[in-house]
Amino acid sequence: MPEAERPWRLLSRRAVVRDRHLDLDAEAVETGAGAVLDPYWVMTYPDWVLVVALTPEDRLVLVRQWRQGAKAWVLEPPGGVMDVGDADPCATAARELREETGYAAARLRLVASLWSDPAHNSNRLHVVLAEEAVDTGRLAREAGEELETVLLPASEALAGAAAGRFAHAMHLGGLLLALRAAGRLSF
């Protein structure tokens, strides 16, 4: 087998952090070419969902919320962590959409499952398109979620994407994939 195709070999693993949101391990690995990397940091998170919700009026249901890592208010699609026992990204997406925005969608479909950072993270981001989303008026936000629901025409969101309206690379990628699946964009 060529060097480039050999999987890396785990030599050892040391737990550094164990938390309800994150496990951080320092691994010692041997590459396919025989180099030893120690420590090689690996973070284990639960999978996440990103909900790209469209109303019957072709508006995106977005949230504006504080993001401590960026130290800024950020506009983004709703979403969240898949809880232990959550097997269906669409069911999790429906829950997160309702909890964060009060909206419910008639149709939900999985558009993509992507690695969040395959070099260091073990989790995936599941992009779910939610169509025919309507306001139910029922919110169930968790502690620490300071959100404002924002409705934005899909065309305006696309026009603003290149100007930096969406600050999170994974959110922008998921948004573009879902809008393509909804027939609002082609590439």
Summary of the structure (lengths in Angstrom):
residues: 187
radius of gyration: 18.8
end to end distance: 36.1
largest distance: 58.3
contacts: 539
relative contact order: 0.18
helix: 20%
strand: 45%
